[in-house]
Amino acid sequence: MFGPFKPTNPAFSGLLWKIPWRMSAGQKYRQRKRLQAVDQVIATVEEGLKSKGLTCKALERLNAELPKESEMPSRDKYTTFHRRSPGYRIGLHKVAKWTKRSIRTNPKGF
């Protein structure tokens, strides 16, 4: 087929979106910055409540359950639990809307 409606490689073979199997250094850097930003917001809200002599159960629960970015192993920063993948882990960049979610906890043992 020649002309303006020539099929392109992705349209011809079916593969349109190519996601690399591992995160780039820039993606990892931005992920760390996002985690640090969330930690900073939690710390700021907690500090503001402390200055007024108030407490919040939701913040106490967050501090108890969620690890800080510096406390997380790199495996948890860049991958998450996925029950259908062979090693039960999947790269975080393959999760839908991974930049908008705070995925810090996984099932114990994974």
C-alpha positions as CSV (number, residue, x, y, z in Angstrom):
1,M,0.0,0.0,0.0
2,F,1.4,3.3,-1.0
3,G,0.1,6.8,-0.5
4,P,-1.1,8.8,2.5
5,F,-2.9,5.9,4.1
6,K,0.1,3.6,4.3
7,P,-0.1,1.5,7.5
8,T,2.5,2.4,10.1
9,N,4.4,-0.2,12.1
10,P,2.4,0.1,15.3
11,A,-0.9,0.1,13.4
12,F,0.2,-2.8,11.2
13,S,1.5,-5.1,14.0
14,G,-0.8,-4.0,16.9
15,L,1.9,-2.9,19.4
16,L,1.3,0.8,20.1
17,W,2.5,1.6,23.6
18,K,5.9,0.5,24.6
19,I,6.7,0.5,28.3
20,P,10.3,-0.4,29.2
21,W,10.6,-3.2,31.8
22,R,12.4,-1.0,34.3
23,M,12.2,2.6,35.4
24,S,14.6,5.2,34.1
25,A,16.8,7.1,36.5
26,G,14.7,10.2,36.0
27,Q,11.5,8.3,36.8
28,K,13.1,7.0,40.0
29,Y,14.2,10.5,41.0
30,R,10.7,11.9,40.5
31,Q,9.2,9.0,42.4
32,R,11.5,9.7,45.4
33,K,10.6,13.4,45.2
34,R,6.9,12.6,45.2
35,L,7.3,10.3,48.3
36,Q,9.3,13.0,50.0
37,A,6.7,15.6,49.2
38,V,4.0,13.5,50.8
39,D,6.2,13.0,53.9
40,Q,6.7,16.7,54.1
41,V,2.9,17.5,53.9
42,I,2.2,14.9,56.7
43,A,4.9,16.4,58.9
44,T,3.7,20.0,58.3
45,V,0.1,19.2,59.1
46,E,1.2,17.2,62.2
47,E,3.4,20.1,63.3
48,G,0.6,22.6,62.9
49,L,-1.8,20.5,64.9
50,K,0.9,20.1,67.6
51,S,1.4,23.8,67.9
52,K,-2.3,24.2,68.6
53,G,-2.4,21.3,71.0
54,L,-4.5,19.1,68.8
55,T,-4.2,15.5,67.5
56,C,-5.7,13.6,64.6
57,K,-6.3,9.9,64.6
58,A,-5.8,9.7,60.8
59,L,-2.4,11.3,61.1
60,E,-1.4,9.0,64.0
61,R,-2.5,6.0,61.8
62,L,-0.5,7.3,58.8
63,N,2.7,7.7,61.0
64,A,2.2,4.2,62.4
65,E,1.5,2.4,59.1
66,L,3.2,4.3,56.3
67,P,7.0,4.2,56.3
68,K,8.9,7.4,55.4
69,E,10.7,7.6,52.0
70,S,14.1,7.3,53.7
71,E,13.0,4.2,55.6
72,M,11.7,2.3,52.5
73,P,13.8,-0.2,50.7
74,S,14.3,0.5,47.0
75,R,12.3,-2.6,46.2
76,D,9.2,-1.0,47.8
77,K,9.9,2.5,46.3
78,Y,9.9,1.3,42.7
79,T,7.9,-1.9,42.6
80,T,4.6,-3.1,44.1
81,F,2.8,-6.3,44.8
82,H,1.0,-7.9,41.8
83,R,-0.6,-11.2,42.2
84,R,-0.5,-12.2,38.6
85,S,3.1,-11.6,37.8
86,P,5.6,-14.4,38.3
87,G,7.6,-13.0,41.2
88,Y,4.5,-11.2,42.7
89,R,6.1,-7.9,42.0
90,I,5.6,-5.4,39.2
91,G,7.3,-2.2,38.3
92,L,5.5,0.8,39.7
93,H,5.6,2.6,36.3
94,K,3.4,-0.2,34.9
95,V,0.6,0.5,37.4
96,A,-2.2,2.8,36.1
97,K,-1.9,6.4,37.4
98,W,1.2,5.5,39.4
99,T,2.2,9.1,39.7
100,K,-1.0,10.0,41.5
101,R,-1.2,7.1,44.0
102,S,0.7,6.7,47.2
103,I,1.6,3.0,47.0
104,R,3.8,2.3,50.1
105,T,2.4,-0.8,51.7
106,N,2.5,-4.4,50.4
107,P,1.3,-7.7,51.9
108,K,3.7,-9.0,54.5
109,G,6.4,-11.2,52.9
110,F,6.2,-9.6,49.5
